[in-house]
């Protein structure tokens, strides 16, 4: 995954109305509740997912073991994030691509194509703006289609051209295109 794709995924992953459980025991108890069947069957299913024994999962559940190896803890956290409030996450993503848009905070090198006699040398800028819903939809569609960072960066640049550089067509009408390269930092937020 590229930088922009990772940040888009991060924005969707953090779109919860409540934070995920903090302790290892609470996370394992949540995973156990998601499984069908008896307590033992649920413990076996979770044990398979995280690569531990059923007894270890039961010890996590009962807080007999309060911490796990970093790799196991990360695996448990990822499993919880995938199952935690999927409807809330889906609704927030749908709101972003249908009418709210997506907020972007980016620091990169912006270059311009415009008529002769204007300044078009690339330079670093840091911008925090809300991109419109059409741009958010284009970003997520391109990400799902497997677009690379260069294509995703161009979608962000086009959204910033319309929102920031031309201010919705009220200024810099002669600006033909904006190019975004050399991204140092980029974050997205659905909220």
N, C-alpha and C positions, 0 to 999 in steps of 0.2 A: 504494500500500500504506500501511496505517496503522502506527503505532508498534508495537502489540502483534503484528500480523501479521509485521512485519519481524523482531521479536525471536524469534518462533517459528521463522521460517525460519532465522535465525542459529543457533539452538540445534541445528537439524537439520544445518546446514552444518558445524558444528564437531564433530560426532560422529564423528571419525575415530580410528582406533587409532594412526595415525602422521600427523605433519603433512605438508602438501603440499610438494613440492620448493621450495627457497628461491630458487635462481638462475633467471634467465631461460632459460639454456641447458638446464637440467634440466627445466624445465616444458615447453619446446618438444619436447625428446626424449620426454617422457612422452606428449604429444599425438600425436607421430609414431608411437609404438608402438601407439596405439589405432586407427590407420587401417589399412585393409586395402590390399593391393597392394604395388607396388614402392616403393622409397625416393622416387623422383620423384613417383609418384602420391600418396603420403602427404604429401609436402611441398606439392604442389599443393592437396590437400584442406585442410590446415591453413592455407595461405596464403589460401584463400577464406574460411575461418571468421574470420580475424583481419584481413582486408582488406589484406594485404601481398603482395609478390611472392614467388614460389617461392624465388628467390635470397636474399631477405632472411630467409626462414624457415631456409634452409640455413645462413646466417651466424649466426643465433641458435643453431641446433643445434650448430655447431662452435665456439661461443664467440668468433667473430670480432667480433660485436656483443654487448656485455655488458649493455647497458641499452636499453630502448625508451622511447618517449614514454609519459607516464603513462596516456593513454587506451588505447594498445596493450597496455601491461603489465597494466592492469586487465582488459582483454578476455581476455588469455591466462590470467590468474589465475582468472577466472570459468569459462573452459572447463575448466581443470584441476580446479577444485572440483567441477564437475558430473560429472566422470568419475572422480574420486579415491575409491576404496573405496566404491562405491555399496551393496555388500552389507553392509558394516559400518554405514553410515549407516541403511540400512533396518532392520537388526536392532536397533540402538539405539532407533530410533523405535518399532518394534514392542514392544520391552521396556517402553518408557515407557507406551504406551497399553494394554498388556495386564496388567502387574503392578508395575512399579517406580514409575511416576508421573513427575512432572516437578518440578524445583526452580524456584521463582520467588523473585526478589529484587525487591521493588517498594516505591516510595515514592509514596504518593498520598493523596488525601483519602478517608477511610472514614466513611460515614454509616450509621446504623442505624435500623431500624424495630422498635420493641419497645413493650411496654405503657407507659401513662402513668406518670410518676414515675421514669423511668429516664433516664440521660443518652444522648441520641441526636444531639447536635450533631455535624456532620461535623468531623473534624480530621485533620491529616496524621500518618501513621505510616509507618515503614519496617519491612517485614517480610521475612524470608527463611525460607521454609518449603518443605517438599516436599508438593506436591499429589498426591492419590491418582491411580491409573491411570484411574479413571472421568472425573475432571476433565481429565486430559491427553487422553484420547480425545475428550471433548466439545470441547476447545479446537481440536484438529487437524481434527475433523469440521466444526466451524463455520468454521474458516479455509478449508477446501477448498470449503465451500458459499458462500463469498464474504461472510461476516459482517463487519460493520464493527467498529471499535474499541470502540464502546459495548457491543455484544453480547459481544465477547470479554472486555472488562473485567468484565462481569457474571458470566461463567463463572468468571473468576479470583476475584471477590469471593465467589461461592457456595462455591468450593473452600476459600477462606480462612475463611469462616464455619464450615464443618464441621470444618476442621482446627485452626484457631487460636482463633477466638472462642468456639465452643461445646465445643471439645476433644473432638470425637467424641460429643457429647451428654452429657458429664459435668458441664457447667456452662452457665449462661446459657440454659437451655432455653426461656425466654420470648423469646429473640431471634428475630424473625420473618424479617428479611432484612438483608443488608449491601450497601451500594452503594459502588462504587469510582469516583471521579472525580478529575480534576486530577492525572493521573499525571505525576510529574516524571521518574521513572526506573523502568525495568522490564527485567529480564533473565531468560531461561530457560536451564536446563541439563538435558540428558538424563542426565548422568553421576551 
